[in-house]
Amino acid sequence: MDAGLDIRPGVEADLRALNDVYDHYVRATHVTFDLEPISIEDRRAWFEDHALTGSHRLFVACADDRLVGFATSSPYAARRGYDTSVQTSVHLAPDVTGRGIGTALYRTLFEAIAPQDLHRAYAGVALPNDGSLALHPRFGFEQVAHFTQQGPKFGRFWALCPSSAPSGEDQPGGDARSGRPLAPCRVSKLRPRGARWRGGRWAQRGAGCARAAVIAAAASSAGEPLSPDTSVTLAYPARTTPRSVSSSGSRIWPS
């Protein structure tokens, strides 16, 4: 990490410089699915969702009197049931990548939110993105799915790799109802109830088929053949040991 790097909470006066960093990725890369630069008005509204304390934080990195990156923990979703979850991200000016600044920003961010009542942090990585895929596992993130053709940009569709990590005092995580730890579960039997396998896909629509499609996409990304017998490993609130559950059930991944 740069010796002269200063990491501090972001303030409203940082927003134009922060936009300059972010808008590079809007204009030139697929790593954000924003298609137009963010207006300062919209950025100010976004800033108001963050504070100097609490779960939703903004930290900026400055070097030589210049803002060179930022990291955030933001609301994951509007519904109250998601209050114990945050979505995290980090962005750097393109000329300072590979110098440990992203790691320093994330370390500061996660130390700040550790005392909060949080259970999970989530990050979505648009692929390919070797730097982000290397960074997130250092902070306990694990891939939980692989969404193909998730968003269009620059004339093609890009895949997305959602990842999650334990957060706060209950690391390494647990079932909110019982306190039992999360464990990997071998998910098998992709067949949704009442569906038939035809032409390489399930022939019936419905929630069960949607869950099967997500699991099948994850299996395909791992190099496994796509078939009715495809199995993948995901995180699941286990009772004592990993067990096999059907995609027609409701415990594969909460919506």
N, C-alpha and C positions, 0 to 999 in steps of 0.2 A: 504494500500500500504506500502511496505517496506520503513523504514525511510532512509536507505542508498542507495536508488535507484537513479540512474542517467539516465535521458533520454536526448538524444542528437541526432543530425543528424548523419546518418551513413556515414562512410568513407571507402575507398577501403581497408584499413587495417583490417576492420571488416569482410570481406567476408568469410574467412575460418571459423570463429566462427559462423557466420550467417548460413553458410552451415551446420554446425554441428547441429544447432537447427532444421533447416528445414528437413534435411535428416532423422532425427528420424521419422518424419511423413511420409516420402516417404517409409521407410522400414517397419514400424510397424503399420501404420494406413491407413484408407481409406480417410482421410480428404483432402488429395491432390491426384489427379489422375496422378501425376508423378509416373512412375513405376521404374525408376532408379535414384540413387543419382545424383545430379547436379554437373557437373564438375566445377572446379574453372574458367575455360575459359568461360563456358556458364554463370556462375554467374557474371563474370566481364562484359560480354556483357549486361546482365540484369541490372547491376548497372549503366551502362552508360545511361539508359533510365530515370534515376532519377537525381535530382539536389538539390542544397541547397536552391533554390528558385523555385517558380512556382507551377504548379499543381501536378507534379509527384515527390513525396517526399519519403524519407526513414528515419525512426527514429529507434534507437536501445535503449534497456534498459540494463543497466549494474549494477551489484551488486557484491561487494567483488571482484572487478577487473575481472569480468567475464560477457560476453555478455549472457543475459538470455532471450532475446526476441527481436522482431522487428515488426514494422508495416509499411505498404506501401500504397501509392496511385499510381497506375500505369495506363498507357494508357488502355482505355477500348477496343478500336478497332483501326485499322489503318486508316479507312476512315475519312476524315476531318470533316464530319458531327458529329462525336463522340467526337470532341475536348472539348466539354463542359461536358463530362462524364469521370469519373475515376472508376477504380475497386480497392477496398480496401481489405486488408487482414492483419491479425495479427497472429503471431506464437510465442509460448513461449516454453522454455525448459520444459520438462515434470515434473520436480521436483519443479517448481515454479508456477504452475497453482493454481487458487483459491485464490490468494493473492492480487488481484486488479491491477496487472501489465498490463494485457491486456487493462483494462479500462484506465489506465494512458497513455499507448501508444496511444490508439485511441484518447483520449482527446487532446493530444499534436498534433497528426496528423491533426485532423479536425480544430483545432485552426490555424494551419499553412496554410492550404489550403483555409480557409474561405474567405480571400480577393480575391481569384482568380476568373476568369470568368468561374465558374463551375455551372452546373445546377443539376446534379445528381451524386450520388455515388452509386456504385453497389457492392454487395457481393454475392458470391455463396457458400452455405454451403452444404457440402456433409453430408447426414443423415445416422445414428443418430449423433448428435453433440450437446449435451445439453448446453455445455459452450458457444458455438458460438451463439446458438439460444437465450440464455439469454443476451449475450453481445450486439448484434446488435440493438435490439429495444431501448436500452438506448440512442442510438445516432440517433434515428428517422427512422431506417430502418423498412420497412414493407415487408412482404412476398408478392410477385407478381405472383408466380406460384409454381408448384411442378412437377419436371421432374422425372418420374420413370425410373429406369434402365438406368441412364444417362452414367455411365462409369463402365468398368469391372476392378476389382482388387481382388486379393486373391481368385480367383475362383468363384466370384459372381458379379452381377451388383449392383450398389449403386444409390440411389436417390439423387437428387440435389434440393435444395431450393433456388432459386434466390430471392434476396431482394434488395430494392432500398431505398434511402433516399435523401431528398433535400440537397443541398450543396451550400455554398457560400452565397452571399448577398440576393439572391432571395428566401430564405426560407420563407414560406413553399413550394415554387415552383410555377410555372405558365406555361401557354402556351406561347411559345416563340413568337408566332405571335400576341398575344393579351394581354399578361400579366395576363390573368385570372388564378386563382388558380387551382391546381389539386384537384379533388374530387373523392371519390369512386363511381364506377358505377356498377350497377347490370347488369352483362352481361348474356344474355339469348339466347334462340333460337340457339342451337348449330348446327343446320342443315346447312351444306354448300349448296350453290346453286346447284341444280340438283342431289344431293346425296340422297340415301335411307338408312334407318336404318335397318341393317340386322345382326342378330347374335350378338348383343351387340356392333356394330361398324358401322361407315359410310362406305358404299360400294364403294364410288367413291374416287379416289386419287386426290390430288391437294392442292393448298395453303389453300383453305377454310377448307379442312379436317384437315390439319396440325394445323391450329388455333383451330379448334374444339377439337383436341386431347389434346392440351396444356391446354385448359380450362377444359376439362373433367378430366384430371389428377389432376388439382388443386381441383376440386370439390370432386373427389374421396378421396383425402388426407384429406379433411375436413369432411369426413364421410357422404357425400351426395350420394344417389344412382346414378349410372351412367345410364343415359337414354337420349332420345332426348330432354327432358325438363330440363336437368340439368342446373343450374345457379350458378355462383360464383361471388364474388365481387373482382374487380381489381382496380388499380389506372388508372384514365383516365382524360385527359384535358377536364373538363366539361365546358359547356357554362355558365349555372347558377346553375342547379341542376343535380344530377345524372339522367341518362336516360338509357333506354335499347337499346342495339345495337346488331345486328346480327353478328355471327362469319363469315358470308360471306362478311362483310364489311372490311375496311382496318384500322380501328382505335382501334382495341383491344390492340395491342402491336406492337410498331415499330420494324422493323427488321434492 
